[in-house]
Amino acid sequence: MVSAEEGSATGPTVLRMMLGAQLRRLRESSGVSREGAGWEIRASESKISRMELGRVGFKERDVADLLTLYGVTAAHERAALLKLARDANSPGWWHRYGDILPSWFQSYLGLEAAAALIRTYEVQFVPGLLQTPEYARAVVLLGHGRASQEQVDRRVDLRMRRQDLLRRPQPPQLWAVVDEAALRRPMGGPEVMRGQLEALIEATRAPTVRLQIIPFAAGGHAAAGGAFTILRFGDRDLPDIVYIEQLTSAIYLDKRDDLDFYAVAMERLCVEAEPPERTPEILERIIADLYPR
C-alpha cells in the first residue's frame, strides 16, 4: 500500500487515485449508487466516476459529505481521508513548468512519478528517462524549432528533472525495449549520439534498469503500431495504465481488455528482442560502426 507520505513526495496524481479507490470501496460497501453519491454533493454520476478514478481534484467538503453518506464516523479515519484530499490538491514539482506543458502530459508526469514499474517500448527515440541532456535538446528542437532558447532550455531541464525518480532511494523498475532504428538514427550529430549510447551502456549497470534492443533482423514484431508505456503502481487497488502519446494529445487506457492486449504485446516484444545481457555488446557495436572515436 502506498502511504500518503510517500505519495506526497511524488505528486498529487497517485493520491487522487488512492483516494478515489477508497471512496469507491466505501460507496460500494455502503450500497450507495454513483447517482446517489452525486446527488449528495450536488454533482453528476459522471463526476463521481471521475472522482473514483482519480481524474479530477477533490473538494474537502465533498469528501466530508461522501464520508458521512457512506457511514464513516470514526474521527481518525475521516481525518486521514480528508488529509489525503488536501494533499491530492497540492501541485507536483512539474507545476512550475506549466507554461510549456500541455495538461495531458502533466497527468503522465504524475503517473510516472508514482509508478513502481515502468515498461516502455520506443521505436523512434531513446526513452526520455534515459536521454542525455544533449540528446534531449536535439529531440526538443525537432518539435520546437521556433521556440526561444529559454524555452528549449526549460524543456530540456524538465526532461532531466524527470530522471530524478531513477535516483530516488526506492526507484521504480524501468524496463525499456528499444527498436534498433532509434539507436542508429543520428540525433544531434556523432558526438551526441556516441555520448547517448555510452550513457545507455552505463544505465544497464543499474539494478533497477533493464534495457532490451529489437534488432533489424527481427523483422516485423508485436508492437508495429508504435510506442507505448505501461505503468504499474505499488498499491493493489490502482489499475495499470497504458499511455500512448500522439502529436497533440495522449491516450490513457485502464480497461482490462486494453491492459491485457498491451501486456501481451509487451511480453512478445521482450521475447523477440535480444536478451538484456546482450545490450551492452550491441550498443558497443553500433558505436564502433557509426560513431567511432
Secondary structure, 3 states (H helix, E strand, C coil): CCCHHHHHHHCHHHHHHHHHHHHHHHHHHHCCCHHHHHHHCCCCHHHHHHHHCCCCCCCHHHHHHHHHHCCCCCHHHHHHHHHHHHHHCCCCHHHHHCCCCCHHHHHHHHHHHHEEEEEEEECCCCCHHHCCHHHHHHHHHHHCCCCCHHHHHHHHHHHHHHHHHHHCCCCCEEEEEEEHHHHHCCCCCHHHHHHHHHHHHHHCCCCCEEEEEECHHHCCCCCCCCCEEEEEECCCCCCCEEEEECCCCEEEECCHHHHHHHHHHHHHHHHHCCCHHHHHHHHHHHHHHHCCC
